[in-house]
């Protein structure tokens, strides 16, 4: 029913307003129907009335709820602080390699394909790591390999397979999936 934060905030604001002003509102509405004040009419009927105003109860509750509402609104609008990212050794090595390539071989940097992992996976069963085989087909910064059992082996016969390659190109990581029989070309 109340799906957005704005709708919930609006409903809680109305509830707080009604709760805080309920005794005054009730007295005003009562005066439309009777000449006697409500508390006097209730005493005449034999109902025990506290000797203090109900505003002493409803206003503090309303203020507490209003404070909670304001705090939650501020908390929702506050952006979480970004945590510093801790780099792994491999990320540090890759950044260093990228920096060296940009500095000493800028003409080929944009055309380098670096194979991270390659997995030859049957639709049912355990996958085979074929990273070294796929790396051997990289030439001049590009990859072209036929996804067949002759090239990649056959972990399970007579079951369809897919080749999943994770690679880096232009400093970004990509994942490609090729069905058996297709030619994998990167980039």
PyMOL commands that set and color helices and strands:
alter all, ss='L'
color gray80, all
select helices_A, chain A and resi 5-33+38-44+55-77+89-104+106-109+131-136+149-152
alter helices_A, ss='H'
color red, helices_A
select strands_A, chain A and resi 113-122+128-129+138-139+142-146+161-169+172-179+183-186
alter strands_A, ss='S'
color yellow, strands_A
deselect
rebuild
show_as cartoon
